[in-house]
Each structure stands twice: as C-alpha cells, then as structure tokens.
Amino acid sequence: MALNGATWRTSTRSGNTDCVEVADNLPGLVAVRDSKDRRGPVLAFTPSTWRSFVATLKRT
C-alpha cells in the first residue's frame, strides 16, 4: 500500500493522550495508524466505509 503523500492528523479531542492518526487526503483510501507506533501497521478503509464508521460513532 503506497502511503506517499499521506497527511496524518489526530483528533483535536485527543489532547495529550495517545491516539490513532488518520490520513484522509489520499484518493480512494483512508489510512489509520497508532500514534505510538508510527512505523507499525496501517489499517486501510474505503472512504465510504470510513464515513459509515465515523457516523456510527457519532450516534453512540
């Protein structure tokens, strides 16, 4: 999976705690990684799957 050009960000709500980072600037891909292990594994989602996941979280 090519992640060249990924712009990683964390939630503004995470404060100083460890969190996940999301790169949603890549075409057709949303990548997620652990902020404590930036060289570790990356999960990849389609944008529609990611939107569905976030919408579900907002409802709970």
PyMOL commands that set and color helices and strands:
alter all, ss='L'
color gray80, all
select helices_A, chain A and resi 12-14+47-59
alter helices_A, ss='H'
color red, helices_A
select strands_A, chain A and resi 20-26+29-34+42-45
alter strands_A, ss='S'
color yellow, strands_A
deselect
rebuild
show_as cartoon
